[in-house]
Amino acid sequence: MEFPFLYRLNVWRACANMRVWTLFLLLLLLETGIVCSNSDYLVGLGSYDITGPAADVNMMGYANTGQTASGIHFRLRARAFIVAEPKGKRVVFVNLDACMASQIVKIKLIERLKERYGDLYTENNVAISGIHTHAGPGGYLQYVVYIITSFGFVHQSFDVIVDGIEKCIIQAHENLRPGSIFVNKGELLDAGVNRSPSAYLNNPAAERRNYKYNVDKEMTLLKFVDDEWGPVGSFNWFPTHGTSMSRTNSLISGDNKGAAARFMEDWFEQKGYEKTDSAKIEDGGLPRKISNIIPGLHNNKHELLEIATSFQSSPGISATKTSSVSKRVRAAHRKDGKPRFVSAFCQSNCGDVSPNVLGAFCIDTGLPCDFNHSTCGGKNELCYSRGPGYPDEFESTRIIGERQFRKAVDLFNTVDEEIEGEVDFRHTYIDFSQLEVTVSNEGDSEVVKTCPAAMGFAFAAGTTDGPGAFDFTQGDDKGNPFWKLVRDLLKTPTKEQIDCHQPKPILLDTGEMKKPYDWAPSILPIQIIRIGQLVLLCVPGEFTTMAGRRLRDAVKTVLTSEEDFDFDDIYIVIAGLSNTYSQYVTTYEEYQVQRYEGASTLYGPHTLSAYIQEFKKLAVALINDEPVEHGPQPPDLFEKQIGLLPPVVVDGIPLGVNFGDVCADVPQNSSFKSGEMVTASFWSACPRNDLMTEGTFALVEFLQEKDDWIPAYDDDDFCLRYKWSRPYKLSSRSRATLEWRIPEGVTPGVYRFRHFGAAKGLFGSIHHFTALSSAFVVT
């Protein structure tokens, strides 16, 4: 009689053991990230601070020697996504808040990734693209011509970018989880105009009739959705220059695209993911959602002033190196443990596209500039384009950033097409200095060649976004005897080189200048990344509107002609300024006009034809699942780099003063309203001593309880500016001024400034400090 009972007991124990082991295995799978899912992709995103030295270093973009960094408008970031097939290939795309990608940056990054991950991430499946802000520290490229104005190579600029890219890829790798990707596109009409319309008009009329606008107006957006967490990020591509901030700006800034990314990330985190059209950015950015000081007091100005009076400025005190990191507003993870939402606004074929949409005008007369040469009375220095917030460049940056942000939110909320299909990539190196190219001409074909790099006279004229100096003008196809004489002191171009570049008159024969090392690149990377029906063409330069259209059309023709490619409706997107930098690419017809973009097309009139020829080869290899040759390896010039930027020797302060002491406080018993500016200044030190990576130099704190101050805004907010200055160039003394433009809708209450800094002692020691301003009231 006991046997059946014992049998049932044993069965029950066996079943219990099976349940325990099943639960254990499930937990193990979750812990290791190996989970069962119907998703076709693993998706991971990451973001990391790449803000470089905020003092003394020349800004990259305008080549203006007088434009050196002296503070922060808002911080720069590297943002990455990884898309992987669970048992197949994977790709990495990194978007940099920097002027452009750099060959030496990618070389050293890949070395680090190989050491960490083996052959999982290589030069073939990793792409790095720059947003083309002209307000980031320079000195991180390896070719001479791009680091002249920064007094050579700046290791601090280079190191923070490589470190930041590596860390954001590590984040994305560790965040890889089953997910889905969606794609959407739509028109954005008021964020870019053609700054070289006379060159565009030289393209065939029949070709121009195929397009409604003389710049591309389409934004393409990817939305990344985690199977469990929901939306985790978005990347979009849209062409417009990062030149809303002018050539005289000295604050580090991500310009309009960096601003748009900051707006969208804050919008998502504060509102949560909702199907809403609400995408309003008030003056200075989104207001923080923080609790009021004491219930019922926020409307009582008198009582708030009494509370503020009890919090006076404090002397500077010692701080730890990580103090500013712990105080920052945006942590790497939200309170629920999920990674923060990552949004990137990437660059495309922006070569002739300006964000200064009001047009170009003469600063002496107010009249429009000359149409063909962008001059005023024959002088290009007087012709400047105007942004929508003219004359306020910060407002223009906000407006163009907001317009991109609004469109991205619209595409993000209305997307319904899911990415499907394989992940793949092709990458090769091409020597553009001597490439044979087959071109067609009225039905006949001929073989032509590209040329060693050279820059034309109109390069020195600059653009309407940032005109050059002296007597250079756009549209110059003759040159100037005096400047030719100056040119010949550096390098006299050969007759073969002159003929090859016709009708470009050569100002700098950079491709043949090798002392102290290469002045310009010859070997360039080209790359195609495929994620389902999305195809990214990663190009190492700035393609003009029509050049980009021709490249996209050529690749689309190849892809759609093959039966093996299973999508008729494909998204072909140009990812500009990717992997290295080689200036501009115009059409053959635009090149003949020799405006700035044509003069900056390095490899001669057939440069675009060369790109089209080689990208078509990559596209054929992609759809036929064929390998491609590696091509000639570009040089690693890291050990040859010369840097002439003087180091910080020592920081000084007046007698009887501590580092961080307030030298210009907020007025006592003061109150402010939305839209007004609050300022305070502190005795400080050179920000090159510590970049405060993932931290902040500036903080606006909010009094939440009687003595509980919480961070409300930091130097990664559009509305808070950190300005650094010294009384004269070689002075050891310096000040930090914090400026807060109070956003609309800000929570009323009591606020104060906090400043973080790091001072260098006589023998090289670094002393971190922090200090507070007096409190003030916002009503």
C-alpha positions in Angstrom: 0.0 0.0 0.0 3.0 2.4 0.5 4.5 1.9 -2.9 2.1 4.2 -4.8 2.6 6.9 -2.3 6.4 6.7 -2.5 6.2 6.6 -6.2 4.1 9.8 -6.3 6.4 11.4 -3.8 9.5 10.6 -6.0 7.7 11.9 -9.1 6.8 15.1 -7.2 10.4 15.6 -6.1 11.7 15.0 -9.7 9.2 17.5 -11.0 10.2 20.0 -8.4 13.9 19.5 -9.2 13.1 20.1 -12.9 11.3 23.3 -12.1 14.3 24.5 -10.0 16.7 23.7 -12.8 14.5 25.3 -15.4 14.3 28.5 -13.3 18.1 28.4 -12.7 18.7 28.0 -16.5 16.3 30.9 -17.3 18.1 33.2 -14.8 21.4 32.2 -16.2 20.3 33.0 -19.7 18.9 36.3 -18.6 22.2 37.1 -16.8 24.3 36.3 -19.8 22.1 38.1 -22.2 21.4 34.9 -24.1 17.6 35.0 -24.3 15.1 33.4 -26.5 13.4 36.0 -28.7 11.6 36.3 -32.0 13.6 39.5 -32.8 15.9 39.3 -35.8 18.4 41.7 -34.2 20.4 42.5 -31.1 20.4 46.2 -30.5 22.6 48.3 -28.2 23.2 52.0 -27.8 25.8 54.0 -26.0 26.9 57.6 -25.3 29.9 59.3 -23.8 31.4 62.7 -23.2 34.1 63.8 -25.7 34.3 67.5 -24.7 37.8 68.6 -25.3 40.0 71.4 -23.8 37.9 74.5 -23.2 40.8 76.9 -23.3 43.6 78.0 -25.7 42.9 75.3 -28.4 41.9 76.5 -31.8 38.4 75.5 -33.0 38.2 73.1 -35.9 36.3 74.2 -39.0 36.7 77.8 -39.9 40.5 77.8 -39.9 40.4 81.1 -38.1 43.5 81.4 -36.0 41.8 83.9 -33.7 39.0 81.4 -32.8 40.3 79.6 -29.7 38.2 77.9 -27.1 37.3 79.8 -23.9 34.4 78.0 -22.3 31.5 75.7 -23.0 28.1 76.3 -24.6 27.1 72.7 -24.1 29.1 69.4 -24.1 30.1 67.2 -27.0 29.3 63.5 -27.1 30.0 60.4 -29.0 26.9 58.3 -29.6 26.9 54.8 -31.0 24.6 52.0 -32.0 25.4 48.4 -32.6 23.1 46.2 -34.6 23.9 42.4 -34.7 22.3 39.3 -36.1 22.1 36.9 -33.1 24.3 34.4 -35.0 25.6 36.5 -37.8 27.3 39.8 -38.6 27.2 43.1 -36.8 27.9 46.7 -37.5 28.8 49.8 -35.4 27.9 53.3 -36.3 29.4 56.2 -34.2 28.2 59.8 -34.5 30.6 62.4 -33.1 29.8 65.9 -31.9 33.0 66.9 -33.8 33.8 68.6 -37.0 34.7 65.4 -38.8 36.0 61.9 -38.3 39.8 61.4 -38.3 41.9 58.7 -39.8 44.3 58.5 -36.9 41.4 58.4 -34.4 39.9 55.4 -36.2 43.3 53.6 -36.5 43.9 53.9 -32.7 40.3 53.1 -31.8 40.4 49.9 -33.8 43.7 48.9 -32.1 41.9 49.3 -28.7 38.8 47.4 -29.9 41.0 44.6 -31.2 42.7 44.3 -27.8 39.4 44.2 -26.0 37.1 42.2 -28.4 39.5 40.4 -30.9 38.1 40.5 -34.4 34.5 41.3 -33.4 34.9 45.0 -34.3 37.2 46.0 -37.1 37.8 48.8 -39.5 35.4 47.0 -41.8 32.2 47.0 -39.7 32.9 50.2 -37.6 31.9 53.6 -39.0 32.6 56.9 -37.4 30.9 60.1 -38.7 31.1 63.7 -37.6 28.3 66.2 -37.3 30.5 69.0 -38.6 30.2 71.4 -35.8 32.7 74.3 -36.2 32.8 74.8 -32.5 34.9 71.9 -31.2 38.6 71.8 -30.3 40.9 70.9 -33.2 44.2 69.2 -33.4 43.0 65.6 -33.6 43.7 64.9 -37.3 47.0 63.6 -38.5 47.6 65.6 -41.7 49.4 68.9 -41.5 46.9 71.1 -43.4 44.2 70.3 -40.8 46.2 71.1 -37.7 48.1 74.3 -38.7 45.7 76.7 -37.0 45.8 74.5 -33.8 49.6 74.8 -33.6 49.9 71.2 -34.5 48.6 68.0 -32.9 46.8 68.4 -29.6 47.0 65.2 -27.6 44.3 66.2 -25.2 41.8 66.8 -28.0 42.8 63.4 -29.6 42.7 61.4 -26.3 39.3 62.5 -25.2 37.7 61.6 -28.6 39.3 58.2 -28.8 38.5 57.5 -25.1 34.9 58.6 -25.6 34.3 56.6 -28.8 35.7 53.5 -27.1 33.6 53.9 -24.0 30.4 54.5 -26.0 31.0 51.4 -28.0 31.6 49.4 -24.8 28.3 50.8 -23.5 26.5 49.8 -26.7 28.1 46.3 -26.6 27.1 45.8 -23.0 23.5 47.0 -23.8 23.0 44.5 -26.7 19.6 43.0 -26.2 16.9 41.6 -28.5 15.1 44.4 -30.2 13.5 45.8 -33.4 14.5 48.7 -35.7 12.0 50.9 -37.5 12.7 53.4 -40.3 10.9 56.6 -41.4 11.6 59.6 -43.6 10.0 63.0 -44.2 10.7 66.5 -45.5 12.2 69.3 -43.4 11.9 72.4 -45.4 13.4 75.2 -43.3 16.7 74.0 -41.9 19.0 74.5 -44.9 19.6 76.6 -48.0 22.2 76.3 -50.8 25.1 78.6 -50.2 26.6 78.1 -53.7 23.5 78.3 -56.0 25.5 79.6 -58.9 27.6 76.4 -58.9 24.4 74.3 -58.5 22.9 76.0 -61.6 25.9 74.8 -63.7 24.5 71.2 -63.4 22.5 70.1 -66.4 19.0 71.6 -66.5 17.5 68.3 -67.3 19.1 66.8 -64.1 18.0 69.8 -62.0 14.4 69.4 -63.2 14.2 66.0 -61.5 14.4 67.7 -58.1 12.1 70.2 -56.4 14.8 71.9 -54.4 18.4 72.8 -54.8 19.3 71.1 -51.5 18.1 67.8 -50.1 15.2 68.3 -47.7 14.6 64.7 -46.5 15.4 63.4 -43.1 15.8 59.6 -42.6 15.3 58.2 -39.1 16.0 54.9 -37.4 14.1 54.1 -34.2 15.6 51.4 -31.9 13.1 49.5 -29.7 14.2 47.0 -27.0 11.9 44.0 -26.7 11.5 44.6 -23.0 12.3 48.2 -22.3 10.7 49.8 -25.4 12.3 52.7 -27.3 16.0 53.1 -26.4 17.1 55.6 -29.1 17.0 57.1 -32.5 19.6 58.1 -35.2 18.7 60.3 -38.1 20.5 61.8 -41.1 19.9 65.2 -42.6 22.2 67.6 -44.5 22.9 71.0 -43.1 26.2 72.6 -42.0 27.3 73.0 -38.4 27.8 76.7 -38.9 25.0 78.3 -36.9 27.7 79.3 -34.5 29.9 81.8 -36.2 33.7 82.0 -36.8 34.1 84.3 -33.8 32.4 82.1 -31.3 34.8 80.7 -28.6 32.5 78.4 -26.7 32.6 74.7 -27.3 29.2 73.7 -28.9 27.6 70.9 -30.8 26.0 73.6 -32.9 22.5 72.9 -34.3 22.8 69.1 -34.6 24.3 68.8 -31.1 21.5 71.0 -29.8 18.9 68.9 -31.5 20.3 65.7 -29.9 20.3 67.3 -26.5 16.7 68.5 -27.0 15.4 65.1 -28.1 17.2 63.1 -25.4 15.8 65.5 -22.7 12.3 65.4 -24.3 12.2 61.6 -24.1 13.5 61.3 -20.6 11.2 64.0 -19.2 8.1 63.2 -21.1 8.6 59.5 -21.4 7.6 57.8 -24.6 4.2 59.1 -25.7 2.5 59.4 -29.0 2.4 63.2 -28.8 3.1 66.1 -31.1 4.4 68.0 -28.2 8.0 68.9 -29.0 8.3 72.4 -27.8 11.7 73.8 -26.9 11.5 77.0 -24.9 14.2 79.6 -24.8 17.3 77.9 -23.5 16.0 74.3 -23.5 13.5 72.1 -21.8 12.7 73.1 -18.2 13.6 70.6 -15.6 10.7 68.7 -13.9 11.7 69.2 -10.3 9.6 69.6 -7.2 8.9 73.0 -5.7 10.8 74.1 -2.6 8.1 74.0 0.0 4.4 73.5 -1.0 2.6 76.9 -1.3 5.8 79.0 -1.2 6.6 79.2 -4.9 4.2 82.1 -5.4 5.3 84.0 -2.3 8.2 86.1 -3.6 8.8 87.8 -0.3 9.3 84.5 1.7 11.4 83.1 -1.1 13.7 86.1 -0.9 14.1 85.7 2.8 15.1 82.1 2.3 17.6 83.0 -0.5 19.2 85.6 1.8 20.2 82.9 4.2 22.4 81.3 1.6 25.4 83.6 0.9 28.3 82.8 -1.4 30.9 80.6 0.1 34.7 80.6 -0.3 36.3 78.0 -2.6 37.0 74.7 -0.9 38.8 71.5 -1.9 36.8 68.9 -3.9 37.5 65.4 -5.2 38.2 64.7 -8.8 34.8 63.0 -9.1 32.8 65.6 -7.4 31.6 67.2 -10.6 30.6 63.8 -12.0 28.4 62.9 -9.0 26.7 66.3 -9.2 25.9 66.2 -12.9 22.2 66.3 -14.0 22.2 63.3 -16.4 23.4 60.0 -15.0 24.5 57.2 -17.3 21.5 55.1 -16.2 18.0 56.1 -15.1 16.7 55.2 -11.6 15.1 52.1 -13.0 18.4 50.7 -14.2 17.7 51.2 -17.9 20.3 53.0 -20.0 19.4 56.5 -21.0 17.8 57.2 -24.3 20.4 58.0 -27.0 19.5 60.3 -29.9 21.9 61.3 -32.7 21.5 63.8 -35.4 24.0 62.7 -38.1 25.4 64.5 -41.1 24.8 63.7 -44.7 25.6 65.4 -48.0 25.9 68.9 -46.5 28.7 70.3 -48.8 26.8 73.3 -50.1 24.0 73.4 -47.5 24.0 76.3 -45.0 21.8 76.5 -41.8 21.8 80.3 -42.2 18.5 80.3 -44.0 17.9 84.0 -44.3 20.6 84.3 -47.0 23.9 86.2 -47.4 24.1 90.0 -47.0 26.8 92.7 -47.0 27.6 93.8 -43.5 28.3 97.4 -44.7 25.2 98.0 -46.8 22.8 95.4 -45.8 22.2 94.5 -49.4 22.5 90.9 -50.8 26.0 89.7 -51.7 27.1 89.3 -55.3 25.4 86.1 -56.6 28.4 84.5 -58.4 31.3 85.5 -56.1 29.6 86.2 -52.7 31.4 89.5 -52.5 30.5 93.0 -51.4 32.2 95.7 -53.6 34.6 93.0 -54.7 35.5 91.9 -51.1 34.5 88.6 -49.7 35.3 89.6 -46.1 32.1 91.7 -45.9 29.7 88.9 -47.1 28.0 87.0 -44.2 25.0 84.7 -44.2 22.3 85.1 -41.6 20.7 82.5 -39.4 17.0 82.6 -38.4 17.9 84.2 -35.0 20.1 86.9 -36.6 22.0 88.7 -35.1 22.0 86.2 -32.1 24.0 83.1 -33.1 22.9 81.2 -30.0 19.3 81.8 -31.0 20.0 80.7 -34.6 21.5 77.5 -33.3 18.5 76.8 -31.1 16.0 77.4 -33.9 17.7 75.2 -36.5 18.3 72.6 -33.8 14.7 72.8 -32.8 13.5 72.4 -36.3 15.5 69.2 -36.7 14.3 68.0 -33.3 10.6 68.6 -34.2 10.9 66.7 -37.4 12.7 63.8 -35.7 10.0 63.6 -33.0 7.3 63.5 -35.7 9.1 60.7 -37.6 9.8 58.9 -34.3 6.1 59.0 -33.3 4.7 58.1 -36.6 7.1 55.4 -37.8 5.5 52.0 -38.8 7.9 50.4 -41.2 10.1 47.8 -39.6 13.6 47.1 -40.8 13.9 43.5 -42.0 16.8 41.6 -43.6 20.4 40.9 -43.2 23.2 42.9 -41.6 26.3 43.3 -43.9 29.1 45.6 -44.7 31.9 46.3 -47.2 35.0 48.5 -46.7 38.1 49.2 -48.7 40.9 51.7 -49.1 41.4 53.6 -52.4 44.4 55.7 -53.5 42.7 58.8 -54.8 45.9 60.4 -56.0 46.2 58.3 -59.1 43.0 56.4 -59.7 42.0 55.5 -63.2 38.3 56.3 -63.8 36.1 55.4 -66.7 33.7 58.2 -67.5 31.0 58.4 -70.1 30.6 61.4 -72.4 27.7 61.5 -74.9 27.6 57.8 -75.3 31.4 57.3 -75.5 33.6 56.3 -72.7 37.1 57.4 -71.8 39.6 56.7 -69.1 40.7 59.7 -67.0 42.6 60.0 -63.7 42.3 61.6 -60.4 45.1 63.9 -59.2 47.3 64.2 -56.1 45.5 66.5 -53.6 45.5 70.3 -54.2 43.5 73.2 -53.0 42.4 76.1 -55.2 42.5 79.8 -54.6 38.8 80.0 -53.8 39.4 77.7 -50.8 41.0 80.7 -49.1 38.0 82.8 -49.8 35.9 80.7 -47.4 32.1 80.7 -47.6 29.2 82.9 -46.7 29.1 81.0 -43.4 32.6 82.1 -42.6 34.4 84.2 -45.2 38.2 84.1 -45.5 40.7 87.0 -45.6 42.8 89.1 -47.9 41.7 89.4 -51.5 40.6 85.9 -52.3 37.2 85.4 -53.9 34.9 82.5 -54.7 34.7 81.6 -58.4 38.4 82.4 -59.0 39.6 80.2 -61.9 42.7 82.3 -62.7 44.6 82.8 -59.4 46.8 85.8 -58.4 50.5 86.3 -59.3 51.4 87.5 -55.8 49.8 84.5 -54.0 51.3 82.1 -56.6 54.7 83.5 -55.6 53.9 82.8 -52.0 52.7 79.3 -52.9 55.9 78.5 -54.7 57.9 79.2 -51.6 56.1 76.1 -50.1 55.8 73.9 -53.2 55.6 74.7 -56.8 53.1 72.4 -58.5 54.3 70.6 -61.6 52.8 71.3 -65.1 51.2 67.8 -64.9 49.6 68.7 -61.6 48.4 72.0 -62.9 46.9 70.4 -66.0 45.3 67.6 -64.0 43.4 70.1 -61.7 42.2 72.4 -64.5 40.3 74.8 -64.2 41.3 75.0 -60.6 44.3 77.3 -60.0 46.4 75.7 -57.3 47.0 77.6 -54.2 48.4 74.7 -52.0 49.8 71.6 -53.6 49.0 69.6 -50.5 49.1 66.2 -52.0 52.8 66.6 -53.0 53.9 68.3 -49.7 55.5 65.8 -47.4 57.5 67.9 -44.9 57.6 67.4 -41.9 55.0 64.7 -42.9 52.0 64.4 -45.2 49.9 67.5 -45.6 46.9 65.8 -47.0 45.5 62.3 -47.4 45.9 60.2 -50.5 44.4 56.9 -49.3 40.8 57.1 -48.3 38.3 54.6 -46.9 35.0 54.0 -48.5 32.4 51.9 -46.7 28.8 50.5 -47.2 26.8 49.4 -44.2 23.5 47.5 -44.8 20.8 46.9 -42.1 17.9 45.4 -43.9 16.5 47.9 -46.4 18.7 50.7 -45.0 22.0 51.2 -46.8 24.5 53.7 -45.4 27.2 55.1 -47.8 30.0 56.2 -45.5 32.0 58.9 -47.3 35.2 60.6 -46.1 34.2 64.1 -47.0 31.5 66.7 -47.7 29.5 65.9 -50.8 27.4 68.7 -52.3 23.7 68.2 -52.8 23.9 67.0 -56.5 27.1 65.0 -55.9 25.3 63.1 -53.2 22.3 62.5 -55.3 24.4 61.1 -58.1 26.2 58.7 -55.7 22.9 57.5 -54.2 21.3 57.0 -57.6 24.3 55.0 -58.9 24.3 52.7 -55.9 20.6 52.3 -56.0 20.7 51.3 -59.6 23.2 48.5 -58.8 21.3 47.2 -55.8 17.8 47.2 -57.4 19.1 45.6 -60.6 20.1 42.4 -58.8 17.5 39.8 -58.1 19.3 38.8 -54.9 18.5 42.1 -53.3 15.1 41.6 -51.8 13.9 45.2 -51.4 12.4 47.4 -54.0 11.9 50.3 -51.6 15.3 50.9 -50.1 16.7 53.7 -48.1 20.1 54.9 -49.3 21.6 57.4 -47.0 24.9 59.3 -47.2 26.8 59.4 -43.9 29.1 62.3 -44.5 32.5 63.1 -42.9 33.1 59.5 -42.1 36.2 57.6 -41.0 38.6 60.3 -42.3 38.4 63.7 -43.8 39.3 64.8 -47.3 37.3 68.0 -47.7 34.7 68.4 -50.5 33.3 66.5 -53.4 31.4 68.4 -56.1 30.0 67.4 -59.5 32.2 67.8 -62.6 30.0 70.8 -63.6 30.1 72.5 -60.2 33.9 72.0 -60.2 34.2 74.2 -63.3 32.7 77.2 -61.4 35.4 77.0 -58.7 33.5 78.3 -55.8 34.7 77.3 -52.4 33.4 73.7 -52.6 35.0 73.2 -56.0 38.3 74.6 -55.0 38.2 72.3 -52.0 37.6 69.2 -54.1 41.0 67.8 -53.6 41.5 65.2 -56.3 40.5 67.1 -59.4 37.4 67.3 -61.6 36.8 63.6 -61.7 36.7 63.0 -57.9 33.0 62.3 -57.9 33.2 59.9 -60.8 35.9 58.0 -58.9 33.7 57.7 -55.8 30.8 56.5 -57.9 32.9 53.9 -59.7 34.4 52.5 -56.5 31.1 52.5 -54.5 29.4 50.6 -57.3 32.1 47.9 -56.9 31.3 47.7 -53.2 27.6 47.5 -53.9 28.1 44.6 -56.4 30.3 42.8 -53.8 27.6 43.4 -51.1 24.7 41.9 -53.0 26.8 39.0 -54.4 28.2 38.2 -51.0 31.7 38.6 -52.4 34.8 39.8 -50.5 36.6 43.0 -51.5 40.3 43.8 -51.5 41.6 45.6 -48.5 43.4 48.2 -50.6 46.5 50.1 -49.7 46.8 50.8 -45.9 46.7 54.5 -45.0 49.7 55.8 -43.0 49.8 55.9 -39.3 51.5 59.2 -38.6 50.9 59.3 -34.8 54.6 59.1 -33.9 55.5 61.9 -36.3 53.0 64.4 -34.8 54.3 67.8 -33.7 52.4 69.8 -31.1 53.4 73.4 -30.4 50.6 74.4 -28.0 52.3 75.5 -24.8 51.3 73.6 -21.7 49.6 75.1 -18.6 52.5 76.0 -16.4 50.8 77.2 -13.2 47.5 78.7 -12.1 47.5 81.8 -9.9 45.1 83.8 -7.7 45.4 87.2 -5.9 46.7 87.3 -2.3 44.1 86.5 0.2 41.9 84.7 -2.3 41.1 81.0 -2.7 40.5 79.2 -5.9 36.8 79.3 -6.5 36.1 82.4 -4.5 33.3 84.6 -6.0 34.6 87.7 -7.7 31.3 89.0 -9.0 28.3 87.6 -7.2 24.6 87.5 -8.0 23.1 90.8 -6.6 21.7 90.4 -3.1 18.0 90.0 -2.7 17.6 89.6 -6.5 14.8 87.8 -8.3 14.6 86.9 -12.0 12.0 85.7 -14.5 12.0 83.3 -17.4 14.0 84.7 -20.3 16.3 86.8 -18.1 20.1 86.2 -17.7 21.7 85.5 -14.3 25.5 85.6 -14.0 28.2 85.1 -11.4 32.0 85.0 -11.7 34.6 83.0 -9.7 38.4 83.1 -9.4 39.2 79.9 -11.3 41.9 78.0 -13.2 42.6 76.7 -16.7 40.0 74.1 -17.8 42.8 72.2 -19.6 43.9 70.9 -16.2 40.9 68.6 -16.0 38.3 68.3 -18.8 35.7 67.2 -16.2 34.7 64.4 -18.6 31.2 63.2 -17.8 31.2 65.9 -15.2 30.6 69.7 -15.3 32.3 73.0 -14.7 29.0 74.8 -14.0 25.9 73.9 -12.1 22.6 75.6 -11.3 21.3 74.1 -8.0 17.7 74.2 -6.8 16.6 74.3 -3.2 14.2 71.5 -2.8 13.9 71.3 1.0 15.2 73.6 3.7 18.8 72.7 3.1 18.6 70.1 0.3 20.1 71.4 -2.9 19.7 69.3 -6.0 21.4 69.8 -9.5 19.0 71.4 -11.9 21.1 72.5 -14.9 24.8 71.8 -15.8 27.2 72.7 -18.6 25.6 70.1 -20.9 22.4 72.3 -20.9 21.7 74.7 -23.8 20.7 77.4 -21.3 23.8 77.4 -19.1 27.1 78.8 -20.4 30.5 78.4 -18.8 32.9 81.2 -19.9 36.6 81.2 -19.1 38.8 84.2 -19.4 42.2 85.6 -18.3 43.2 89.3 -18.2 45.9 88.8 -20.8 47.4 86.0 -22.8 50.2 84.8 -20.5 48.5 85.6 -17.2 48.3 82.7 -14.7 45.1 84.2 -13.3 41.7 83.4 -14.7 38.0 83.7 -14.1 35.0 81.5 -14.8 31.7 83.2 -15.5 28.5 81.3 -15.4 25.6 82.6 -17.4 22.1 81.1 -17.1 19.4 82.1 -19.5 16.3 81.1 -17.5 14.1 78.8 -19.6 10.4 79.3 -20.0 8.3 77.1 -17.7 11.2 76.8 -15.1 10.1 75.7 -11.6 9.8 78.9 -9.4 12.0 78.8 -6.3 15.4 79.4 -4.9 18.5 78.7 -7.0 22.3 79.2 -6.8 25.4 78.6 -9.0 28.1 76.1 -8.2 31.5 76.1 -10.0 33.9 73.2 -10.2 37.5 73.7 -11.3 41.1 72.2 -11.1 44.2 74.3 -10.5 47.7 73.4 -11.4 50.4 74.0 -8.8 54.0 75.1 -9.5 55.3 71.5 -9.4 52.5 70.1 -11.5 50.1 68.9 -8.8 46.3 69.3 -9.5 44.0 70.8 -6.9 40.3 70.3 -7.4 38.0 72.9 -5.9 34.3 74.0 -5.8 32.5 77.1 -4.8 29.0 78.6 -4.5 27.4 81.9 -5.4 24.7 83.6 -3.3 21.2 82.2 -3.8 18.6 84.0 -5.8 15.0 83.7 -6.6 13.2 82.7 -9.8 9.6 83.6 -10.0 
